């Protein structure tokens, strides 16, 4: 279907939302510890402030997987990375507005 999202009817959008919500991805296997992409490390959270700005370099913000944060498997680390990225971007924008 080549319909643009804004052209979908309310009923079609509801069906699409149900389809996405009920989409399942079976786990067929998992890799070994040696195949893990990242296991630990990153910038310690003690080196950033509440706005995710470096305590050592003004106007340098960090977010996502560069930080030394750990969470449960299952997408929680990715969700944290996305939310912190959005938050760091907003904080950086506000910081720049006050400087310029």
N, C-alpha and C positions, 0 to 999 in steps of 0.2 A: 504494500500500500504506500503510495507516494503523497498522501495527504499531509499538509502542514499542520502542526499541532493546533495553531489558532483557528483552523478550519473545522476541527472536530466538534461534534455536538456534545452536549452534556452527557448523554447516554454513552456515546463512544468513549469519552474521557473516563467515565466511571468504569466501563469495561476494561479499559487499558490499565487503570489503577488496580483493579482486582487482579488482572493478569500479572502485573508486576509484583503485587503483594504476595501472591501465591506461587511465584516462581521458585522452584527448588533446585538446588545444585548438590547432587549427591557427592559425597567424598569417596573417591575411588581408591585413594592411597595417600600416603604422606611420605615426605622425604626423610632422610636421616639427619642427625644433628650436624654432620659434616656438610650437608647441603643447605643449611640455614643461611639466610642472607645476612641477617644482623642478629646478634645475640645480646649485646650490651655495649654501653659506652655512649659518648657524646658530651656535650657541654653540660657541666653540672648546673642544676637549677639554682644553686647558691651563687652562681656568677651572673644571674639575670635579675632584674627587678620585677615588680608586679605587672609592668607593661611589656614584659619579655625583651626589654632593652638590656644590652650588655652593661655591666657595672664598670667596665674598663674602657669601652669605646662608645662615646655618645652617638646616638642615632643609628646604632647597629642593633637590629632586632633579630631574634631567633625564634623559630617555631618548627614544629614537626619532629621528624625523626633525627634531626641534628642534636636535639636535647636528650639528656640522659634520663629518660622516663621509661617506665616499664608498666605494661598492663596485661591483662588476660588475653589469650589468643581468641580470635573470632572477630577481628575487625575493630576492636576497641582502640588499638594503637593508631590505626588509620583515622578513625573518627576523631581521636584526640589531635592528631596532626592537622587535620582539616580545620577543626575549630580553632586551634591555636594559630594557624596560619591566618585565618580571618581576623582573629583578635589582634595579632601582631601587626597586620596591615592597617587596621583601624587605629591602633596606638601610634604607629609610625606616621600616619596621615595627620593625626591630631598634633603630634610633636612638630612636624614640619610646618603646620599652619601657625603654630605659636612662635616659631623661629623666623619665618619669612615675613 
